[in-house]
């Protein structure tokens, strides 16, 4: 029986995984602790580990997992910037869930945007106190506005479809434009200059880290609304705060934060928040922060569990290959095993 250690597990994770685990006779051990150098010992005796976005899977952790005989790191997320793929190559296979419910994330981005622009959160708080004044609740129409979409993968394209339904004009930037998509692609600088709303739907890499910084914000329209449901590190938080204070950024809708790892997914309501930048963000009247919940729908949780279990089974099959194995880009282009439908090593 394949034994899998789950890290950073919450109650909403368990039911779908337990159902699929029972169907395939897998043994799951659920831990609330995040995976890091201090907790890696919990994986001893397991064949695989299943991790989430804020687990630390660096070279030291990977070396320990390899020492314990762990053969697979299964991410139950699309993003993998928290995994040292170079350290894992040749030792432990790494798989992810490339698409669990792109609708969930795209719809949450729109929900944040509507809430911010139409002041729904403020109206909700007012009416609960029987305050029915409309002063200060004026928003603006989506129709006719220009939205700039950075990243046109599945989530980005669904977001674009929703925006078109509102009658918005869409422009986009992507290093790898979608062919025959009918999307108007522009340079990043042009996107910054023309957009009334900017929504981020791209992965976090060395190239995209802090792509929204002081220089980028300086190129944007006054009053621009920035939406981020991808990765917190895409935005330089200090630069964003300065942009808000300078009235360049009209509003920010954030489901992610660059230093969220030790904060999000936990109830910290009874504690003093030691993160000054996040405290300042939340205190801003034109900022909405949700705690990385864009993925959190019943459909997405089911798809994550189904795909992750499929990834695990594929890896442990004899000579099996998993389409969702992450490629380190070892450089052996002519002899790429993945291209030959084999495991990378």
C-alpha positions as CSV (number, residue, x, y, z in Angstrom):
1,X,0.0,0.0,0.0
2,X,1.3,3.4,-1.0
3,X,1.8,5.7,2.1
4,X,1.4,9.5,1.6
5,X,2.1,12.2,4.2
6,X,0.0,15.3,3.7
7,X,1.3,18.6,5.1
8,X,-0.5,21.8,5.8
9,X,-3.8,20.0,5.9
10,X,-7.1,21.7,6.7
11,X,-10.5,20.1,7.3
12,X,-11.7,21.1,3.9
13,X,-8.9,19.1,2.3
14,X,-9.6,15.8,3.9
15,X,-13.0,14.6,2.6
16,X,-12.2,14.5,-1.1
17,X,-8.8,12.9,-0.5
18,X,-10.2,10.3,1.9
19,X,-12.8,9.3,-0.7
20,X,-10.3,8.9,-3.5
21,X,-7.8,7.3,-1.2
22,X,-10.3,4.6,-0.1
23,X,-11.2,3.9,-3.7
24,X,-7.6,3.2,-4.6
25,X,-6.4,1.7,-1.3
26,X,-4.0,4.4,-0.5
27,X,-2.8,5.2,3.0
28,X,-3.0,8.9,3.8
29,X,-1.5,10.5,6.9
30,X,-2.7,14.1,7.4
31,X,-0.6,16.6,9.3
32,X,-1.6,20.2,10.1
33,X,2.1,21.2,10.2
34,X,3.7,22.8,7.2
35,X,6.5,20.9,5.6
36,X,9.9,22.4,6.4
37,X,13.3,21.3,7.8
38,X,11.8,21.0,11.3
39,X,8.8,18.8,10.3
40,X,10.2,16.7,7.5
41,X,10.7,13.8,10.0
42,X,7.0,13.3,9.9
43,X,7.4,11.9,6.3
44,X,9.7,9.0,7.5
45,X,8.3,5.7,6.4
46,X,6.1,7.2,3.6
47,X,6.5,6.7,-0.1
48,X,5.3,10.2,-1.1
49,X,4.5,13.6,0.4
50,X,1.6,15.9,-0.6
51,X,2.3,19.6,-0.2
52,X,0.6,22.9,-0.7
53,X,1.7,26.4,-1.7
54,X,3.2,27.5,1.6
55,X,5.2,24.3,2.4
56,X,8.9,24.7,2.2
57,X,10.4,22.2,-0.2
58,X,14.0,23.4,-0.5
59,X,17.2,21.5,-1.1
60,X,17.6,20.5,2.6
61,X,14.1,19.2,2.9
62,X,14.4,17.3,-0.4
63,X,17.7,15.7,0.7
64,X,16.0,14.4,3.9
65,X,13.0,13.1,1.9
66,X,15.3,11.3,-0.4
67,X,17.2,9.8,2.6
68,X,13.8,8.5,3.9
69,X,13.1,6.8,0.6
70,X,10.3,9.2,-0.5
71,X,9.9,8.9,-4.2
72,X,7.4,11.5,-5.0
73,X,6.5,15.1,-4.1
74,X,2.9,15.7,-5.1
75,X,1.7,19.3,-5.1
76,X,-2.0,19.8,-4.7
77,X,-1.7,23.2,-6.4
78,X,-0.7,24.5,-9.8
79,X,2.1,26.8,-8.6
80,X,5.5,25.2,-7.6
81,X,7.7,28.2,-6.8
82,X,8.2,26.7,-3.3
83,X,9.9,23.6,-4.7
84,X,13.6,23.4,-5.6
85,X,13.2,21.4,-8.8
86,X,16.9,21.5,-9.4
87,X,17.6,19.8,-6.1
88,X,14.8,17.2,-6.7
89,X,16.0,16.3,-10.2
90,X,17.4,12.8,-10.3
91,X,16.2,12.0,-6.8
92,X,12.5,12.6,-6.3
93,X,9.8,13.1,-8.9
94,X,7.6,16.2,-8.6
95,X,4.1,16.5,-9.9
96,X,1.4,19.2,-9.7
97,X,-2.2,19.9,-10.5
98,X,-2.0,22.2,-13.6
99,X,-5.8,22.9,-13.7
100,X,-8.2,22.1,-11.0
101,X,-10.9,24.7,-11.6
102,X,-9.8,27.7,-13.5
103,X,-13.4,29.0,-13.2
104,X,-13.1,29.2,-9.4
105,X,-10.1,31.5,-9.6
106,X,-11.3,33.6,-12.4
107,X,-14.7,34.0,-10.8
108,X,-13.1,35.0,-7.5
109,X,-11.1,37.7,-9.3
110,X,-14.3,39.1,-10.7
111,X,-16.0,38.9,-7.2
112,X,-13.2,40.9,-5.7
113,X,-13.4,43.4,-8.5
114,X,-17.1,43.9,-8.2
115,X,-17.0,44.1,-4.4
116,X,-14.3,46.8,-4.6
117,X,-15.7,48.9,-7.4
118,X,-19.3,48.9,-6.2
119,X,-18.4,49.2,-2.5
120,X,-20.4,46.1,-1.6
121,X,-18.3,45.3,1.5
122,X,-18.9,48.9,2.8
123,X,-22.6,48.7,2.1
124,X,-22.9,45.4,3.9
125,X,-21.3,46.7,7.0
126,X,-23.4,49.9,6.9
127,X,-26.8,48.1,6.5
128,X,-26.0,45.8,9.4
129,X,-25.9,48.9,11.5
130,X,-29.1,50.2,9.9
131,X,-27.2,52.9,8.0
132,X,-28.8,53.2,4.6
133,X,-26.9,56.2,3.4
134,X,-25.4,56.0,-0.1
135,X,-22.7,58.7,0.5
136,X,-19.3,57.4,-0.4
137,X,-20.5,54.3,-2.2
138,X,-20.3,55.6,-5.8
139,X,-18.6,53.1,-8.1
140,X,-18.1,52.9,-11.9
141,X,-19.4,50.8,-14.8
142,X,-17.4,47.9,-16.1
143,X,-18.9,48.5,-19.5
144,X,-16.5,50.3,-21.8
145,X,-13.5,50.1,-19.4
146,X,-10.2,48.6,-20.5
147,X,-8.9,45.6,-18.6
148,X,-5.3,44.5,-18.9
149,X,-4.8,40.8,-18.3
150,X,-1.2,39.6,-17.6
151,X,-1.1,35.9,-18.4
152,X,-3.5,34.1,-20.7
153,X,-3.4,30.5,-19.6
154,X,-6.7,28.8,-18.7
155,X,-7.6,31.1,-15.8
156,X,-6.6,34.3,-17.7
157,X,-8.7,33.3,-20.7
158,X,-11.8,32.5,-18.6
159,X,-11.3,35.9,-16.8
160,X,-11.2,37.5,-20.2
161,X,-14.4,35.8,-21.3
162,X,-16.2,37.1,-18.2
163,X,-14.8,40.6,-18.8
164,X,-16.1,40.5,-22.3
165,X,-19.5,39.6,-21.0
166,X,-19.5,42.9,-19.1
167,X,-18.7,44.8,-22.3
168,X,-15.1,45.5,-21.3
169,X,-12.3,46.0,-23.8
170,X,-9.6,43.5,-23.1
171,X,-5.9,43.8,-23.8
172,X,-3.3,41.2,-22.6
173,X,0.4,40.4,-22.2
174,X,1.9,37.0,-22.3
175,X,5.4,35.8,-23.3
176,X,3.6,32.9,-25.1
177,X,0.4,34.4,-26.7
178,X,-2.5,32.0,-27.3
179,X,-2.8,31.3,-31.0
180,X,-6.0,32.1,-32.8
181,X,-7.6,33.4,-29.5
182,X,-8.8,36.7,-30.8
183,X,-7.0,38.4,-27.8
184,X,-5.3,41.7,-28.4
185,X,-1.8,41.3,-27.2
186,X,0.3,44.4,-26.3
187,X,3.6,45.1,-24.6
188,X,3.7,45.2,-20.8
189,X,4.4,48.9,-20.9
190,X,1.4,49.5,-23.1
191,X,-0.8,47.4,-20.9
192,X,0.2,49.5,-17.9
193,X,-0.5,52.7,-19.7
194,X,-3.9,51.9,-21.2
195,X,-5.6,49.7,-18.5
196,X,-8.3,50.9,-16.1
197,X,-8.0,47.6,-14.4
198,X,-5.0,45.2,-14.3
199,X,-5.5,41.5,-13.3
200,X,-2.6,39.1,-12.8
201,X,-2.9,35.5,-13.9
202,X,0.7,34.4,-14.4
203,X,3.1,32.2,-12.4
204,X,5.8,33.5,-10.0
205,X,9.3,33.1,-11.5
206,X,12.5,35.0,-11.2
207,X,11.4,37.1,-14.2
208,X,7.9,37.9,-12.9
209,X,8.8,38.6,-9.2
210,X,7.8,42.2,-8.3
211,X,6.7,42.8,-11.9
212,X,4.3,45.3,-10.3
213,X,6.8,47.6,-8.6
214,X,7.4,51.3,-8.4
215,X,8.5,51.6,-12.0
216,X,5.5,49.7,-13.3
217,X,3.1,51.7,-11.1
218,X,4.6,54.9,-12.4
219,X,3.5,54.0,-15.9
220,X,-0.1,53.2,-14.9
221,X,-3.3,55.3,-15.3
222,X,-4.3,57.4,-12.2
223,X,-6.9,55.4,-10.4
224,X,-6.0,52.0,-11.8
225,X,-7.5,49.0,-10.0
226,X,-5.0,46.1,-9.5
227,X,-6.3,42.5,-9.0
228,X,-4.0,39.6,-8.0
229,X,-5.3,36.1,-7.5
230,X,-2.0,34.4,-8.7
231,X,1.0,34.7,-6.4
232,X,1.8,37.4,-3.9
233,X,5.4,37.9,-5.0
234,X,4.2,39.3,-8.3
235,X,3.6,42.6,-6.5
236,X,6.1,44.6,-4.5
237,X,4.0,45.4,-1.5
238,X,5.9,48.5,-0.4
239,X,5.6,49.9,-3.9
240,X,1.9,49.2,-4.0
241,X,1.3,51.0,-0.7
242,X,3.2,54.0,-2.0
243,X,1.1,53.9,-5.2
244,X,-2.1,53.9,-3.1
245,X,-0.9,56.8,-0.9
246,X,0.0,58.7,-4.1
247,X,-3.5,58.1,-5.4
248,X,-2.0,56.4,-8.5
249,X,-3.6,53.1,-7.5
250,X,-7.3,53.6,-7.0
251,X,-7.9,50.2,-5.4
252,X,-6.2,46.8,-4.9
253,X,-8.0,43.4,-4.7
254,X,-5.6,40.8,-3.3
255,X,-6.2,37.1,-2.7
256,X,-2.4,36.6,-2.2
257,X,0.4,38.3,-0.4
258,X,4.1,37.9,-0.8
259,X,4.8,37.1,2.8
260,X,1.6,35.1,3.4
261,X,3.3,31.8,4.2
262,X,3.2,32.2,8.0
263,X,-0.1,34.1,8.1
264,X,-2.7,32.8,5.6
265,X,-4.9,29.8,6.2
266,X,-4.8,30.3,10.0
267,X,-7.1,32.0,12.5
268,X,-5.0,34.9,13.9
269,X,-8.0,37.0,15.1
270,X,-6.8,36.7,18.8
271,X,-3.3,37.8,18.1
272,X,-1.4,40.9,17.2
273,X,-0.3,40.8,13.5
274,X,3.4,41.3,13.4
275,X,3.5,42.0,9.6
276,X,3.4,45.8,9.3
277,X,3.0,45.8,5.5
278,X,0.0,43.6,5.6
279,X,-1.5,45.5,8.5
280,X,-1.2,48.7,6.5
281,X,-2.7,47.1,3.4
282,X,-5.7,45.9,5.3
283,X,-6.2,49.3,7.0
284,X,-6.5,51.0,3.6
285,X,-10.2,51.7,2.7
286,X,-9.6,50.9,-1.0
287,X,-7.9,47.5,-0.4
288,X,-9.6,44.2,-0.2
289,X,-7.6,41.2,1.0
290,X,-8.8,37.6,1.0
291,X,-6.6,34.8,2.4
292,X,-5.8,32.8,-0.8
293,X,-9.3,31.4,-1.1
294,X,-9.8,31.9,-4.8
295,X,-9.4,28.1,-5.4
296,X,-11.8,27.2,-2.6
297,X,-14.9,25.7,-4.3
298,X,-16.4,22.2,-4.0
299,X,-15.6,21.5,-7.6
300,X,-12.0,22.6,-7.3
301,X,-11.4,20.6,-4.1
302,X,-12.7,17.5,-5.8
303,X,-10.6,18.0,-9.0
304,X,-7.5,18.6,-6.9
305,X,-8.0,15.4,-5.0
306,X,-8.8,13.4,-8.1
307,X,-5.8,14.7,-10.1
308,X,-3.4,14.4,-7.2
309,X,-4.4,10.8,-6.6
310,X,-4.1,10.1,-10.3
311,X,-0.6,11.6,-10.3
312,X,0.4,9.4,-7.3
313,X,-0.8,6.3,-9.0
314,X,0.8,7.1,-12.3
315,X,4.2,7.7,-10.6
316,X,4.1,4.3,-8.8
317,X,3.0,2.3,-11.8
318,X,5.8,0.2,-13.5
319,X,7.4,2.3,-16.2
320,X,4.5,4.7,-15.7
321,X,4.7,8.3,-16.9
322,X,2.7,11.2,-15.4
323,X,1.7,14.0,-17.7
324,X,1.8,16.4,-14.8
325,X,5.4,15.7,-13.8
326,X,7.3,19.0,-13.5
327,X,10.3,19.2,-15.8
328,X,13.5,20.7,-14.4
329,X,14.7,21.6,-17.9
330,X,17.8,19.5,-17.6
331,X,19.0,20.8,-20.9
332,X,19.1,17.4,-22.6
333,X,16.9,18.5,-25.4
334,X,17.8,15.7,-27.8
335,X,17.3,13.0,-25.2
336,X,14.4,14.4,-23.3
337,X,12.8,11.4,-21.6
338,X,9.5,13.3,-21.0
339,X,9.2,13.9,-24.7
340,X,9.5,10.2,-25.2
341,X,6.6,9.6,-22.7
342,X,8.9,8.3,-20.0
343,X,9.7,9.5,-16.5
344,X,12.3,12.2,-16.4
345,X,14.8,9.9,-14.6
